[in-house]
């Protein structure tokens, strides 16, 4: 049996330690400011510096996957004797899913015994990371390529993230949120809680203030069975608050927080600084 190699969009929030320990191959994406310097992959801008520049008024621009880079990553895995499952951000939010899918089809045409399945998660950031964790758990439990694909395609239907952002204009400018939806947050300083619906970011409800926002997220998480779901807390340069929120989720709801993730600059371009949220995903059985 060929080894199953798990790969993920760089937008799948996963901790570096987890990526290294589980040999997860990351599909890099790129970003730049108006000075034209391209960051991502080997040229990494410290996250603190990125958000300092963003909060000072500079505008950043996200870029998708490089087809040649993607092709090379997957081709090497195939040459190493692996079948590949790739977990990508929603095709309605990012063109990188289609880039990876096209390169996967090209490789499978060239190498007839290659098997590559590209998952359109219909999500972004932390819930994709949770899907990846479940895929790794299934792999370790001895499940086959087809079983891992089937299970995680089913799990993604009940995974999501609720999050607060302070700066909706970033999401609107980056195409992640419609201008009409973005306008919801401009009236009377009312901030929406956002989530994914049919592969797109949409407002879930409106709240006045951050404390009320976190309470509303907790109310949604309260509906989850602690025996059946895991949680990831996600933030942009709000680590102290994220850790406290994680403790609150575990102590008040009994849900297990498996990671606290700071979003990468690709997502940070759209979320802005001071975002906070909680993702959830069913546990694979």
DARASUL-V928898 format. One record per pair of residues at least 6 apart in sequence whose ideal C-beta (glycine too) atoms are under 6 Angstrom apart, sorted by the first residue. I is the first residue (numbers start at 1). J is the second residue. D is the distance in whole Angstrom. If there is no record, write none. Layout:
# DARASUL-V928898
I,J,D
I,J,D
This chain:
# DARASUL-V928898
2,81,6
2,83,5
3,82,5
4,83,5
4,139,5
4,145,5
5,77,5
5,82,4
5,84,5
6,24,5
6,85,6
6,135,5
6,136,6
7,25,4
7,84,6
7,86,4
8,24,6
8,26,6
8,87,5
8,132,5
9,27,5
9,88,5
9,89,5
10,26,5
10,28,5
10,29,5
10,264,6
11,89,5
11,124,6
11,125,6
11,266,6
11,267,6
12,87,6
12,128,4
12,129,5
12,132,6
13,125,5
13,126,5
13,129,4
13,234,6
13,261,4
13,263,6
14,129,4
14,132,6
15,259,6
22,136,5
25,73,6
27,65,5
27,70,6
28,40,5
28,41,4
29,40,6
29,64,6
29,65,6
29,266,5
30,38,5
30,40,4
30,63,4
31,39,5
31,40,6
31,60,6
31,62,5
31,265,5
31,266,6
31,269,6
32,38,5
32,61,6
33,58,5
33,60,5
39,45,5
50,265,5
51,237,5
51,273,4
54,60,6
55,273,5
60,269,4
62,266,5
62,269,5
64,95,5
64,96,4
64,99,6
65,96,4
65,99,5
67,99,6
67,103,6
70,100,5
70,103,5
71,103,5
74,84,6
74,107,5
75,107,6
77,84,5
78,111,5
78,114,5
83,115,4
83,145,5
84,116,4
85,117,5
86,100,6
86,118,5
87,119,5
87,121,6
87,128,5
87,131,5
87,132,5
88,97,4
88,100,6
89,124,5
90,122,5
90,123,6
90,124,6
90,199,4
91,97,4
91,120,5
92,199,4
92,200,5
93,124,6
93,176,6
97,120,5
100,118,5
101,118,5
104,116,4
104,118,5
107,114,6
108,114,5
108,116,6
117,149,5
121,128,5
121,156,5
122,199,4
123,196,5
125,234,6
125,263,6
125,267,5
126,161,5
126,232,4
126,234,4
126,261,6
126,279,3
127,159,4
127,160,6
127,161,5
127,279,4
127,281,6
130,232,5
130,279,6
130,281,4
131,152,5
131,156,6
131,281,6
134,155,6
134,284,4
135,148,5
135,152,5
137,284,6
138,148,5
138,151,6
138,284,5
151,284,5
155,282,5
158,282,5
159,281,4
160,195,5
160,196,5
161,277,5
161,279,4
162,193,5
162,195,5
162,217,5
162,220,6
162,277,6
162,278,6
163,194,6
163,275,6
163,277,3
164,213,4
164,276,5
165,271,5
165,272,6
165,275,5
166,274,5
167,272,3
168,182,5
168,185,4
170,270,5
170,272,4
171,177,4
171,270,5
172,179,5
172,182,4
174,270,4
176,201,5
176,270,5
177,201,5
181,203,6
184,192,5
184,203,5
185,191,5
185,192,5
190,206,5
190,208,6
191,207,6
192,203,4
192,206,5
193,204,5
193,205,5
193,213,6
193,216,6
194,201,5
194,203,6
195,204,5
207,213,5
207,216,5
217,278,6
221,253,6
222,253,6
224,280,6
226,254,4
226,255,5
228,282,6
228,283,6
229,280,5
229,282,6
230,256,5
230,258,5
230,283,6
231,249,6
231,255,5
231,257,5
231,278,6
231,280,5
232,259,5
232,261,6
232,279,5
233,242,5
233,245,6
233,246,4
233,257,6
233,260,5
233,278,5
234,261,5
234,263,6
234,277,5
235,242,4
235,262,6
235,276,5
236,263,5
236,268,5
236,271,6
236,273,5
236,275,4
237,273,5
238,274,6
238,276,5
242,260,5
246,257,4
246,260,6
249,255,6
249,257,6
250,257,6
